Amino acid sequence: MNKDQVKGAVKDAAGKVQQKAGELIDSPEQQAKGVAKQVEGKAQKNAGDVKEAIKDATK
């Protein structure tokens, strides 16, 4: 696992928490920020997956 995979997974999890918190306090703004953070985290994790695949392929 590389740092992009880890950071992406953390952002995704934090986004899920933020989205749920927004639902609990009835804050659409927080929900939207949470969803955006999840998307960013998934993209970063996918980029890390690609880097890892390239690294494995060159071995």
HELIX and SHEET records of a PDB file:
HELIX    1   1 LYS A    3  LEU A   24  1                                  22    
HELIX    2   2 PRO A   28  ALA A   57  1                                  30    
END                                                                             
